[in-house]
Amino acid sequence: MKRTFITIKDIARELSISASTVSRALKDHPDISQETKDRVVAYAREMGYQPNSIALSLKSRQSHVIGLIVPEIVHHFFSSVISGIDEVASKAGYNVIISQSNESFEREIHNTRTLLGSRVDGMLISRTKETVDYDHFRHIDAAGVPMVFFDRTCEGVNADNVIIDDKKAAFDATEYLINTGCKKIVHLKGPENLTISHQRLTGYRQALEKHAIPYKSAYVIEADNYEKGVNAVRRLLSEHNLPDAIFTVNDLTALGAISALKEGGIKIPDQVSVVGFTNGVISRLSDPPLTTIEQNGFLMGEKAAKLLLERINNEEELPSRTEVIPTKLIVRKSTY
């Protein structure tokens, strides 16, 4: 069945009045009698009339809609960011259109084009692991649509950024493991083309250097999801290369590491300590509960939305800004 929408002209024809009278009645214009207003509003409600938001945005040059692109909606960190964004946007009278790239570069490009076509007032973006070409983001800037990147940034693109100090967070996690007596610390790192991966690896290396522990490339393995965490630790066990501790790029990878360690009969933390990164729900439900870095996704979402709304509502050309969200180490029973 084809869906139809009632228009101002339909209401005018039904009530035998002009379209301009209907329009002014719906806007509560003082020149229209209360009786006419009541008739128009009652009929509009009965028929489910909705204003044409695209036409209104063309007229006002604002849609009061924000576009949001995230790699994964179900990931605890990104769902927390979405909640923070929605909290700020709704209070300011904005709606949010959420698009999921599913870590696909092609889908990310499609999402940006769709949101531009929907005439959003601005975009909040966390790019995919695959993204190395930023031309689609530069097209957004050329269209005059402000952007804020969060968590994963894009150097050379005119936009604000909201991040955490990944280097310091990784340093704190690694130093904590060292201070509990760990010397052989494996780092399960993120993809090579993400800045956060390099920052966390740098923090890990700086903590080792501070405590005069030699850096070993064999102890750094790319693994950023549950399956890769399982496989990486299985390989270490098969090579009889058991570390004192494992510091992972996120909580899901940490859970994969814990699963493989248990499978191999390794006691946690008696034989191997494990530290994650995110502080999602799974970190509290894991066995043992996971020591991890609190990433403050909700706060990141709030800050990103506020920066974007400031851009949207300020006609002045402001310089690009970077906001850094604080983190902290949450100690649980996967470490001493």
RASULFEN-V497206 format. One record per residue. N is the residue number from 0. D_CENTER is the distance of its C-alpha to the mean C-alpha in Angstrom with 1 decimal. Layout:
n->N d_center->D_CENTER
n->N d_center->D_CENTER
This chain:
n->0 d_center->37.3
n->1 d_center->36.2
n->2 d_center->34.1
n->3 d_center->35.6
n->4 d_center->34.5
n->5 d_center->37.1
n->6 d_center->37.5
n->7 d_center->39.3
n->8 d_center->42.2
n->9 d_center->42.4
n->10 d_center->42.7
n->11 d_center->45.2
n->12 d_center->47.3
n->13 d_center->47.4
n->14 d_center->48.4
n->15 d_center->50.7
n->16 d_center->49.2
n->17 d_center->47.6
n->18 d_center->43.9
n->19 d_center->43.8
n->20 d_center->45.2
n->21 d_center->42.5
n->22 d_center->39.8
n->23 d_center->41.3
n->24 d_center->41.9
n->25 d_center->38.3
n->26 d_center->37.5
n->27 d_center->40.2
n->28 d_center->42.3
n->29 d_center->45.4
n->30 d_center->47.8
n->31 d_center->47.2
n->32 d_center->49.3
n->33 d_center->47.7
n->34 d_center->49.4
n->35 d_center->47.8
n->36 d_center->44.3
n->37 d_center->44.7
n->38 d_center->45.9
n->39 d_center->43.0
n->40 d_center->40.3
n->41 d_center->41.9
n->42 d_center->42.1
n->43 d_center->38.6
n->44 d_center->37.2
n->45 d_center->39.6
n->46 d_center->38.5
n->47 d_center->34.7
n->48 d_center->34.5
n->49 d_center->31.1
n->50 d_center->30.9
n->51 d_center->29.8
n->52 d_center->26.4
n->53 d_center->26.6
n->54 d_center->30.1
n->55 d_center->29.2
n->56 d_center->26.4
n->57 d_center->28.9
n->58 d_center->31.4
n->59 d_center->29.3
n->60 d_center->26.9
n->61 d_center->24.0
n->62 d_center->22.2
n->63 d_center->20.2
n->64 d_center->17.3
n->65 d_center->13.9
n->66 d_center->12.1
n->67 d_center->8.4
n->68 d_center->7.6
n->69 d_center->5.2
n->70 d_center->7.3
n->71 d_center->8.0
n->72 d_center->8.2
n->73 d_center->10.7
n->74 d_center->9.0
n->75 d_center->9.6
n->76 d_center->6.9
n->77 d_center->4.1
n->78 d_center->7.1
n->79 d_center->7.8
n->80 d_center->5.1
n->81 d_center->6.5
n->82 d_center->9.8
n->83 d_center->9.8
n->84 d_center->9.2
n->85 d_center->11.8
n->86 d_center->14.1
n->87 d_center->14.6
n->88 d_center->14.8
n->89 d_center->17.3
n->90 d_center->19.4
n->91 d_center->19.7
n->92 d_center->20.8
n->93 d_center->17.9
n->94 d_center->16.6
n->95 d_center->13.2
n->96 d_center->13.3
n->97 d_center->10.4
n->98 d_center->10.8
n->99 d_center->10.0
n->100 d_center->11.1
n->101 d_center->12.0
n->102 d_center->12.0
n->103 d_center->14.9
n->104 d_center->15.8
n->105 d_center->18.2
n->106 d_center->16.0
n->107 d_center->13.5
n->108 d_center->16.7
n->109 d_center->17.8
n->110 d_center->14.7
n->111 d_center->15.2
n->112 d_center->18.9
n->113 d_center->18.5
n->114 d_center->16.5
n->115 d_center->19.0
n->116 d_center->21.8
n->117 d_center->20.6
n->118 d_center->21.1
n->119 d_center->17.8
n->120 d_center->18.3
n->121 d_center->15.2
n->122 d_center->11.8
n->123 d_center->8.3
n->124 d_center->7.1
n->125 d_center->5.4
n->126 d_center->8.8
n->127 d_center->10.6
n->128 d_center->12.9
n->129 d_center->15.8
n->130 d_center->15.2
n->131 d_center->18.1
n->132 d_center->19.5
n->133 d_center->17.9
n->134 d_center->20.5
n->135 d_center->18.4
n->136 d_center->16.3
n->137 d_center->19.8
n->138 d_center->21.0
n->139 d_center->18.5
n->140 d_center->19.8
n->141 d_center->23.3
n->142 d_center->22.9
n->143 d_center->22.4
n->144 d_center->18.9
n->145 d_center->16.8
n->146 d_center->13.4
n->147 d_center->10.9
n->148 d_center->8.8
n->149 d_center->6.3
n->150 d_center->6.7
n->151 d_center->8.5
n->152 d_center->11.2
n->153 d_center->14.1
n->154 d_center->17.5
n->155 d_center->20.0
n->156 d_center->17.9
n->157 d_center->18.7
n->158 d_center->15.6
n->159 d_center->14.3
n->160 d_center->11.8
n->161 d_center->10.1
n->162 d_center->10.4
n->163 d_center->12.4
n->164 d_center->15.8
n->165 d_center->15.3
n->166 d_center->19.0
n->167 d_center->20.3
n->168 d_center->18.2
n->169 d_center->19.6
n->170 d_center->23.0
n->171 d_center->23.1
n->172 d_center->22.4
n->173 d_center->25.0
n->174 d_center->27.5
n->175 d_center->27.3
n->176 d_center->28.3
n->177 d_center->31.0
n->178 d_center->32.4
n->179 d_center->32.7
n->180 d_center->34.9
n->181 d_center->32.8
n->182 d_center->33.8
n->183 d_center->32.7
n->184 d_center->28.9
n->185 d_center->27.0
n->186 d_center->23.5
n->187 d_center->21.4
n->188 d_center->19.1
n->189 d_center->16.2
n->190 d_center->16.9
n->191 d_center->19.3
n->192 d_center->17.5
n->193 d_center->14.3
n->194 d_center->15.0
n->195 d_center->13.4
n->196 d_center->16.0
n->197 d_center->18.8
n->198 d_center->18.0
n->199 d_center->18.0
n->200 d_center->21.1
n->201 d_center->22.7
n->202 d_center->22.3
n->203 d_center->23.8
n->204 d_center->26.6
n->205 d_center->27.4
n->206 d_center->27.8
n->207 d_center->30.2
n->208 d_center->32.1
n->209 d_center->32.5
n->210 d_center->34.2
n->211 d_center->36.2
n->212 d_center->34.7
n->213 d_center->34.9
n->214 d_center->31.8
n->215 d_center->32.3
n->216 d_center->30.3
n->217 d_center->31.2
n->218 d_center->29.1
n->219 d_center->25.9
n->220 d_center->24.6
n->221 d_center->21.6
n->222 d_center->20.0
n->223 d_center->16.4
n->224 d_center->16.8
n->225 d_center->19.3
n->226 d_center->22.0
n->227 d_center->21.9
n->228 d_center->22.2
n->229 d_center->25.2
n->230 d_center->26.8
n->231 d_center->26.5
n->232 d_center->28.1
n->233 d_center->30.7
n->234 d_center->31.7
n->235 d_center->32.1
n->236 d_center->34.3
n->237 d_center->36.3
n->238 d_center->37.0
n->239 d_center->38.1
n->240 d_center->35.6
n->241 d_center->34.4
n->242 d_center->32.3
n->243 d_center->32.4
n->244 d_center->28.7
n->245 d_center->25.4
n->246 d_center->22.2
n->247 d_center->19.2
n->248 d_center->15.9
n->249 d_center->14.1
n->250 d_center->15.7
n->251 d_center->16.3
n->252 d_center->18.2
n->253 d_center->20.1
n->254 d_center->21.1
n->255 d_center->22.4
n->256 d_center->24.4
n->257 d_center->25.8
n->258 d_center->26.9
n->259 d_center->28.7
n->260 d_center->30.3
n->261 d_center->31.6
n->262 d_center->32.9
n->263 d_center->34.8
n->264 d_center->36.3
n->265 d_center->34.5
n->266 d_center->34.2
n->267 d_center->31.1
n->268 d_center->31.3
n->269 d_center->35.1
n->270 d_center->34.9
n->271 d_center->31.2
n->272 d_center->28.5
n->273 d_center->24.8
n->274 d_center->21.8
n->275 d_center->18.1
n->276 d_center->14.8
n->277 d_center->12.2
n->278 d_center->14.6
n->279 d_center->13.6
n->280 d_center->16.4
n->281 d_center->17.8
n->282 d_center->18.7
n->283 d_center->21.0
n->284 d_center->22.5
n->285 d_center->23.2
n->286 d_center->26.9
n->287 d_center->27.3
n->288 d_center->24.4
n->289 d_center->22.1
n->290 d_center->22.1
n->291 d_center->18.6
n->292 d_center->16.5
n->293 d_center->14.8
n->294 d_center->11.4
n->295 d_center->11.1
n->296 d_center->7.6
n->297 d_center->9.4
n->298 d_center->11.1
n->299 d_center->8.3
n->300 d_center->7.2
n->301 d_center->11.0
n->302 d_center->11.8
n->303 d_center->9.6
n->304 d_center->11.2
n->305 d_center->14.5
n->306 d_center->14.6
n->307 d_center->14.1
n->308 d_center->16.7
n->309 d_center->19.0
n->310 d_center->18.9
n->311 d_center->19.6
n->312 d_center->22.4
n->313 d_center->24.0
n->314 d_center->26.4
n->315 d_center->26.9
n->316 d_center->25.5
n->317 d_center->23.4
n->318 d_center->22.8
n->319 d_center->19.3
n->320 d_center->17.8
n->321 d_center->15.6
n->322 d_center->14.7
n->323 d_center->14.6
n->324 d_center->13.4
n->325 d_center->16.0
n->326 d_center->15.9
n->327 d_center->18.8
n->328 d_center->20.5
n->329 d_center->21.1
n->330 d_center->24.4
n->331 d_center->25.3
n->332 d_center->28.0
n->333 d_center->26.7
n->334 d_center->28.2
n->335 d_center->31.2
